[in-house]
Amino acid sequence: MSISITFLSPFARFLVPFTLQRKSKNLYTAILQRYMPSKILSVSYHKESTSPPQQLELDGWKATMKSRVQEEGDSAVSSNDDEDPLAATRELIEMWRLLGKEVPEHITEDELKIIMECPSKSSRKKYLKYLYVKEKLKKANKIKKEMKAAARVEFKNKLLETSEADKQQQNFLFLRLWDRNMDMAMGWKGAQAMQFGQPLVFDMVYENSMKRKELQNAVSQLLESEGCNRKDVDPFHIYFCNLKIDGAYQRELIKRYGEKWDKLLITATEKSYVDLFPKDSIIYLTADSPNVMTTFKHDKIYIVGSFVDRHMQPGASLANAKRLNLATECLPLDKYLQWDIGTKNLTLDQMIRILLCLKNTGNWEEALKFVPRRKHSGYVEIPQYSQEFIDRIKKVKTSNLFSKGSLNIHTQKK
């Protein structure tokens, strides 16, 4: 025994690494055969070959996985009776998502049930794509909100970081007294309008003909109209006629104005405008009137019906004016504008802006700029020949005037 040991001892350093290498190769092969699926890829090492192991190709593995999913996609939900069909469907969708298909990341049980009830594979794919697009839009909106919130926070931080010099500049005497002086000036103009200004009446008789949402919209337009009139150079004296005490209109106005309601320089009354002004000086402005308004009359009292006519029958304001035997007019929209779509009923704030501009300038083109551009495609252009004809007539008239004056002077000298 000692002889054999002594005989093999010189070769021990060569035999031991060789045996360990063969054992490690066998162990590595066993692990690969145990954990790698046979359908995807089989890797083995032959005893005779001493070449290094082949590398796994990811493209080939991905193609094999896709073919496997396509083969087992239709039968994945109903093949296994022991497994939960919802869980199986969820695993299938997760596999599709890992393969890069357009499927949502988060899906509910109700949506899974809808997917299981789809009759075909294409319908399931379409529904999954719809959920994917919906989830993508939701994420985009969330990112936008976060960006807006971050921008607001950054803006507030910039305002807080203003220097003391900027604060002193902001607290300049003119700027400090600007708001108070503006309120005083507007109050003075409103008081002057109440005494000497031209009246403009808002007819509040239509509160029972509107729904609550429409009445709230009408009150919002009235607030905008009152503020626009207060800021004008020559404001109207606004009347709220036929305003019922503790009615829907009054409650909404008090709710909006609060304590300022009693300080407004307007006249709110339960009386009708017929009881306050003579009928021959009243003109009711309605879009259904056959009479077209040509010029703004400073000695007339214009009546505007304060209502939102989305669900009201057309001609309600015209019928109310005819019942009271009042003159009616409509704005010359067809004469100056190329009307495209929609009715010719304008909002209350648009009407008062047009009337204020007509009162100050008398220019229809300037006044009708307040008509929304979505309703018309521009102003009506006068043809070139007619404009030249008008200019020629003006020249003839002026020449006749000069000739008549010269003749009179000549006869007087004789």
C-alpha positions as CSV (number, residue, x, y, z in Angstrom):
1,M,0.0,0.0,0.0
2,S,2.7,2.4,0.8
3,I,4.3,1.5,-2.5
4,S,1.2,2.4,-4.5
5,I,0.8,5.7,-2.6
6,T,4.3,6.6,-3.2
7,F,4.0,5.6,-6.8
8,L,0.9,7.8,-7.4
9,S,2.0,10.8,-5.3
10,P,3.9,12.5,-8.2
11,F,0.7,12.4,-10.4
12,A,-1.7,13.6,-7.7
13,R,-1.3,17.2,-8.6
14,F,-2.4,16.5,-12.2
15,L,-5.3,14.1,-11.4
16,V,-7.1,16.1,-8.7
17,P,-7.8,19.3,-10.8
18,F,-9.0,17.1,-13.7
19,T,-11.5,15.3,-11.5
20,L,-12.7,18.5,-9.9
21,Q,-13.2,20.1,-13.3
22,R,-15.3,17.1,-14.5
23,K,-17.5,17.2,-11.3
24,S,-18.1,21.0,-11.7
25,K,-19.1,20.5,-15.4
26,N,-21.5,17.7,-14.5
27,L,-23.0,19.8,-11.7
28,Y,-23.5,22.9,-14.0
29,T,-25.2,20.7,-16.6
30,A,-27.6,19.2,-14.0
31,I,-28.5,22.7,-12.8
32,L,-29.2,23.9,-16.4
33,Q,-31.3,20.8,-17.2
34,R,-33.3,21.3,-14.0
35,Y,-34.2,25.0,-14.2
36,M,-34.2,25.8,-17.9
37,P,-37.4,24.8,-19.7
38,S,-37.0,22.2,-22.5
39,K,-39.3,24.1,-24.9
40,I,-37.1,27.2,-24.8
41,L,-33.6,26.0,-25.1
42,S,-31.6,22.9,-24.0
43,V,-27.9,23.2,-23.2
44,S,-25.7,20.2,-22.5
45,Y,-22.1,19.5,-22.5
46,H,-20.6,16.3,-24.0
47,K,-17.9,14.4,-22.3
48,E,-15.9,14.2,-25.4
49,S,-16.0,18.0,-26.3
50,T,-13.9,20.4,-24.4
51,S,-15.2,23.5,-26.2
52,P,-16.7,26.4,-24.0
53,P,-20.5,26.5,-23.5
54,Q,-22.6,28.3,-26.1
55,Q,-24.0,31.7,-25.2
56,L,-27.8,32.2,-24.9
57,E,-29.3,34.3,-27.8
58,L,-31.8,36.7,-26.4
59,D,-33.5,37.3,-29.7
60,G,-34.1,33.6,-30.2
61,W,-35.4,33.3,-26.7
62,K,-37.8,36.2,-27.2
63,A,-39.1,34.8,-30.5
64,T,-39.7,31.4,-28.9
65,M,-41.5,33.1,-26.0
66,K,-43.7,35.0,-28.5
67,S,-44.6,31.9,-30.4
68,R,-45.4,30.1,-27.2
69,V,-47.7,32.9,-26.0
70,Q,-49.5,33.0,-29.4
71,E,-50.0,29.2,-29.3
72,E,-51.2,29.1,-25.7
73,G,-53.0,32.5,-25.7
74,D,-56.5,31.3,-26.6
75,S,-56.4,28.2,-24.3
76,A,-54.7,29.9,-21.3
77,V,-57.9,31.0,-19.7
78,S,-60.0,27.8,-20.0
79,S,-57.3,25.0,-20.1
80,N,-56.6,24.7,-16.4
81,D,-59.7,23.9,-14.3
82,D,-57.9,23.9,-11.0
83,E,-56.5,27.4,-11.4
84,D,-58.5,30.6,-11.0
85,P,-59.4,31.9,-14.5
86,L,-59.0,35.5,-13.4
87,A,-55.5,34.8,-12.1
88,A,-54.7,33.0,-15.3
89,T,-55.9,35.9,-17.4
90,R,-54.0,38.4,-15.3
91,E,-50.8,36.3,-15.8
92,L,-51.4,36.2,-19.5
93,I,-51.8,40.0,-19.7
94,E,-48.7,40.5,-17.6
95,M,-46.8,38.2,-20.0
96,W,-48.0,40.3,-22.9
97,R,-47.0,43.5,-21.2
98,L,-43.4,42.1,-20.6
99,L,-43.3,41.2,-24.3
100,G,-43.9,44.9,-25.2
101,K,-47.5,44.7,-26.2
102,E,-49.9,47.6,-25.6
103,V,-51.6,46.4,-22.4
104,P,-52.3,48.4,-19.2
105,E,-50.1,48.0,-16.2
106,H,-53.0,48.0,-13.7
107,I,-56.3,46.2,-14.4
108,T,-59.3,45.6,-12.2
109,E,-61.4,42.4,-11.7
110,D,-64.3,43.9,-13.5
111,E,-62.1,44.6,-16.5
112,L,-60.7,41.1,-16.3
113,K,-64.3,39.7,-16.4
114,I,-65.0,41.8,-19.5
115,I,-61.9,40.5,-21.2
116,M,-62.9,36.9,-20.4
117,E,-66.4,37.5,-21.9
118,C,-64.9,38.8,-25.2
119,P,-65.8,36.3,-27.9
120,S,-62.6,36.5,-29.9
121,K,-58.9,37.2,-29.4
122,S,-59.0,40.4,-31.6
123,S,-61.8,41.8,-29.4
124,R,-59.7,41.1,-26.3
125,K,-56.7,42.9,-27.9
126,K,-58.8,45.9,-28.9
127,Y,-60.2,46.2,-25.3
128,L,-56.8,45.9,-23.8
129,K,-55.5,48.6,-26.2
130,Y,-58.4,50.9,-25.2
131,L,-57.5,50.4,-21.5
132,Y,-53.8,51.1,-22.4
133,V,-54.6,54.4,-24.1
134,K,-57.0,55.4,-21.2
135,E,-54.2,54.7,-18.6
136,K,-51.7,56.6,-20.7
137,L,-53.9,59.7,-20.9
138,K,-54.6,59.5,-17.2
139,K,-50.8,59.4,-16.5
140,A,-50.3,62.4,-18.8
141,N,-53.0,64.4,-17.1
142,K,-51.4,63.6,-13.7
143,I,-48.0,64.7,-14.9
144,K,-49.6,68.0,-16.2
145,K,-51.2,68.7,-12.9
146,E,-48.0,68.0,-11.0
147,M,-46.1,70.4,-13.4
148,K,-48.7,73.1,-12.9
149,A,-48.5,72.6,-9.1
150,A,-44.7,72.8,-9.2
151,A,-44.9,76.0,-11.4
152,R,-47.3,77.6,-8.9
153,V,-45.1,76.7,-6.0
154,E,-42.1,78.1,-7.8
155,F,-44.0,81.3,-8.6
156,K,-45.0,81.8,-5.0
157,N,-41.4,81.2,-3.9
158,K,-40.2,83.8,-6.4
159,L,-42.7,86.3,-5.0
160,L,-41.6,85.6,-1.5
161,E,-37.9,86.1,-2.4
162,T,-38.4,89.6,-3.7
163,S,-36.0,92.0,-2.3
164,E,-36.8,94.9,0.0
165,A,-36.2,97.4,-2.8
166,D,-38.9,95.8,-4.9
167,K,-41.3,95.9,-1.9
168,Q,-40.6,99.6,-1.5
169,Q,-41.2,100.2,-5.1
170,Q,-44.5,98.3,-4.9
171,N,-45.5,100.4,-2.0
172,F,-45.1,103.6,-3.9
173,L,-47.6,106.3,-3.0
174,F,-49.4,106.2,-6.3
175,L,-49.8,102.4,-6.3
176,R,-51.0,102.4,-2.7
177,L,-53.6,105.0,-3.4
178,W,-54.6,103.6,-6.8
179,D,-57.3,101.2,-5.7
180,R,-58.9,103.7,-3.3
181,N,-58.8,106.5,-5.9
182,M,-60.2,104.2,-8.6
183,D,-63.1,103.2,-6.3
184,M,-63.8,106.8,-5.5
185,A,-63.7,107.8,-9.2
186,M,-66.0,104.9,-10.2
187,G,-68.4,105.8,-7.4
188,W,-68.4,109.4,-8.5
189,K,-69.2,108.4,-12.1
190,G,-71.9,106.0,-10.9
191,A,-73.5,108.8,-8.9
192,Q,-73.3,111.2,-11.8
193,A,-75.0,108.5,-14.0
194,M,-77.8,108.0,-11.5
195,Q,-78.6,111.7,-11.7
196,F,-77.9,112.6,-15.3
197,G,-77.0,109.4,-17.2
198,Q,-79.0,107.6,-19.8
199,P,-81.1,104.8,-18.3
200,L,-80.5,101.2,-19.4
201,V,-83.1,98.7,-18.2
202,F,-82.6,94.9,-17.6
203,D,-86.0,93.2,-17.6
204,M,-86.0,90.6,-14.8
205,V,-89.5,89.2,-15.6
206,Y,-88.1,85.9,-17.0
207,E,-86.9,84.3,-13.8
208,N,-89.8,81.7,-13.8
209,S,-89.0,80.7,-17.4
210,M,-85.4,79.5,-16.7
211,K,-83.9,76.6,-14.8
212,R,-81.6,77.1,-11.9
213,K,-78.4,76.7,-14.0
214,E,-79.6,79.1,-16.6
215,L,-80.6,81.7,-13.9
216,Q,-77.1,81.4,-12.4
217,N,-75.6,82.0,-15.8
218,A,-77.8,85.1,-16.3
219,V,-76.7,86.5,-12.9
220,S,-73.1,86.0,-13.8
221,Q,-73.7,87.9,-17.0
222,L,-75.4,90.7,-15.0
223,L,-72.4,91.0,-12.7
224,E,-70.1,91.2,-15.7
225,S,-72.3,93.9,-17.3
226,E,-72.5,96.0,-14.1
227,G,-68.7,95.9,-13.7
228,C,-68.1,96.8,-17.4
229,N,-70.6,99.7,-17.1
230,R,-68.9,100.9,-13.9
231,K,-65.5,101.1,-15.5
232,D,-66.7,103.0,-18.6
233,V,-66.0,106.7,-19.2
234,D,-69.7,107.6,-19.5
235,P,-71.7,104.8,-17.8
236,F,-75.4,104.0,-18.0
237,H,-77.8,104.3,-15.1
238,I,-78.7,100.6,-14.8
239,Y,-82.2,99.6,-13.7
240,F,-83.3,96.1,-12.6
241,C,-87.0,96.3,-13.2
242,N,-89.6,93.6,-12.4
243,L,-87.3,92.3,-9.7
244,K,-89.4,90.3,-7.3
245,I,-88.7,90.8,-3.6
246,D,-87.1,87.6,-2.2
247,G,-87.4,86.0,-5.6
248,A,-84.9,83.7,-7.3
249,Y,-83.1,86.6,-9.0
250,Q,-82.8,88.7,-5.9
251,R,-81.6,85.8,-3.7
252,E,-78.9,84.9,-6.3
253,L,-77.8,88.6,-6.6
254,I,-77.5,89.0,-2.9
255,K,-75.6,85.8,-2.6
256,R,-73.1,86.9,-5.2
257,Y,-72.7,90.6,-4.1
258,G,-73.0,90.0,-0.4
259,E,-72.6,93.2,1.6
260,K,-71.9,95.3,-1.5
261,W,-75.5,94.8,-2.8
262,D,-76.8,97.7,-0.8
263,K,-73.9,99.9,-1.9
264,L,-74.4,99.4,-5.6
265,L,-75.2,102.6,-7.6
266,I,-78.0,101.0,-9.5
267,T,-81.8,101.1,-9.2
268,A,-83.4,97.7,-8.3
269,T,-87.2,97.9,-8.2
270,E,-90.2,95.7,-8.3
271,K,-92.0,98.1,-10.6
272,S,-92.2,97.7,-14.4
273,Y,-90.3,100.0,-16.7
274,V,-93.7,101.0,-18.2
275,D,-94.5,102.6,-14.8
276,L,-91.2,104.5,-14.7
277,F,-90.8,105.8,-18.2
278,P,-93.1,106.9,-21.0
279,K,-93.9,104.3,-23.6
280,D,-92.9,106.5,-26.6
281,S,-89.3,106.7,-25.3
282,I,-88.8,103.0,-24.7
283,I,-87.2,100.6,-27.3
284,Y,-87.1,96.9,-26.5
285,L,-83.9,95.2,-27.9
286,T,-84.7,91.7,-29.1
287,A,-83.2,89.5,-31.8
288,D,-86.6,88.6,-33.1
289,S,-87.6,92.1,-34.0
290,P,-88.3,93.0,-37.7
291,N,-87.0,96.5,-37.2
292,V,-83.2,96.9,-37.6
293,M,-81.4,99.4,-35.4
294,T,-79.6,102.0,-37.6
295,T,-78.2,104.5,-35.1
296,F,-77.9,104.8,-31.3
297,K,-80.5,107.2,-29.9
298,H,-79.3,109.0,-26.8
299,D,-82.8,110.2,-25.9
300,K,-84.3,106.7,-25.7
301,I,-84.5,104.1,-23.0
302,Y,-83.3,100.7,-24.2
303,I,-84.7,97.5,-22.6
304,V,-82.7,94.3,-22.5
305,G,-84.3,91.0,-21.5
306,S,-82.2,89.4,-18.8
307,F,-82.4,85.7,-19.5
308,V,-80.4,82.8,-21.0
309,D,-82.5,81.4,-23.9
310,R,-81.1,77.9,-24.2
311,H,-84.4,76.2,-23.5
312,M,-86.8,79.1,-24.0
313,Q,-89.1,79.4,-26.9
314,P,-87.9,82.0,-29.5
315,G,-89.9,85.2,-29.6
316,A,-90.6,85.4,-25.9
317,S,-89.1,88.9,-25.5
318,L,-90.8,90.1,-28.7
319,A,-94.2,88.8,-27.5
320,N,-93.7,90.6,-24.1
321,A,-92.9,93.9,-25.9
322,K,-95.9,93.6,-28.3
323,R,-98.1,92.9,-25.3
324,L,-97.0,96.2,-23.8
325,N,-97.2,98.1,-27.2
326,L,-93.5,99.0,-27.2
327,A,-91.2,99.7,-30.1
328,T,-88.7,97.0,-30.8
329,E,-85.3,96.9,-32.6
330,C,-82.6,94.4,-33.3
331,L,-78.9,94.9,-34.0
332,P,-77.8,95.0,-37.7
333,L,-75.7,91.9,-37.5
334,D,-76.5,90.7,-41.1
335,K,-75.6,94.2,-42.5
336,Y,-72.1,94.3,-41.0
337,L,-71.2,90.7,-40.3
338,Q,-71.0,87.5,-42.4
339,W,-73.0,85.3,-40.1
340,D,-72.1,81.6,-40.1
341,I,-73.6,79.6,-37.3
342,G,-75.8,79.9,-34.2
343,T,-78.6,82.2,-33.3
344,K,-78.2,86.0,-33.2
345,N,-78.9,86.2,-29.4
346,L,-76.0,87.7,-27.6
347,T,-75.2,87.6,-23.9
348,L,-76.0,90.4,-21.5
349,D,-72.3,91.5,-21.1
350,Q,-71.8,91.5,-24.9
351,M,-74.9,93.7,-25.4
352,I,-73.9,96.3,-22.8
353,R,-70.4,96.5,-24.3
354,I,-71.9,97.1,-27.8
355,L,-74.3,99.7,-26.4
356,L,-71.5,101.5,-24.5
357,C,-69.3,101.6,-27.6
358,L,-72.1,102.9,-29.7
359,K,-72.9,105.5,-27.1
360,N,-69.3,106.8,-27.0
361,T,-68.2,106.4,-30.7
362,G,-71.3,105.7,-32.8
363,N,-69.1,103.3,-34.9
364,W,-70.8,100.0,-35.7
365,E,-67.6,98.2,-36.8
366,E,-66.0,99.1,-33.5
367,A,-69.0,98.1,-31.5
368,L,-69.5,94.8,-33.2
369,K,-66.0,93.6,-32.3
370,F,-67.6,92.3,-29.1
371,V,-69.6,89.7,-31.1
372,P,-67.8,86.3,-30.7
373,R,-65.7,85.4,-33.7
374,R,-66.9,81.8,-33.6
375,K,-70.3,83.0,-34.9
376,H,-69.2,85.0,-37.9
377,S,-66.4,85.0,-40.5
378,G,-65.7,88.7,-40.6
379,Y,-67.2,92.0,-41.7
380,V,-69.2,92.4,-44.9
381,E,-66.9,94.1,-47.5
382,I,-68.4,96.9,-49.6
383,P,-67.8,96.3,-53.3
384,Q,-65.1,98.4,-55.0
385,Y,-67.4,99.9,-57.6
386,S,-70.0,100.9,-55.1
387,Q,-67.4,102.6,-52.9
388,E,-66.1,104.5,-55.9
389,F,-69.7,105.5,-56.8
390,I,-70.2,106.8,-53.3
391,D,-67.0,108.8,-53.4
392,R,-68.1,110.3,-56.7
393,I,-71.5,111.3,-55.4
394,K,-69.8,113.0,-52.4
395,K,-67.5,114.9,-54.7
396,V,-70.5,116.0,-56.8
397,K,-72.4,117.2,-53.8
398,T,-69.4,119.2,-52.5
399,S,-68.9,120.8,-55.9
400,N,-72.6,121.7,-56.1
401,L,-72.4,123.3,-52.7
402,F,-69.4,125.4,-53.7
403,S,-71.0,126.4,-57.0
404,K,-74.2,127.5,-55.3
405,G,-72.4,129.6,-52.8
406,S,-70.3,131.3,-55.4
407,L,-73.5,132.1,-57.5
408,N,-75.1,133.7,-54.5
409,I,-72.1,135.8,-53.8
410,H,-72.0,136.9,-57.5
411,T,-75.6,137.9,-57.5
412,Q,-75.3,139.8,-54.3
413,K,-72.5,141.8,-55.8
414,K,-74.5,142.7,-58.9
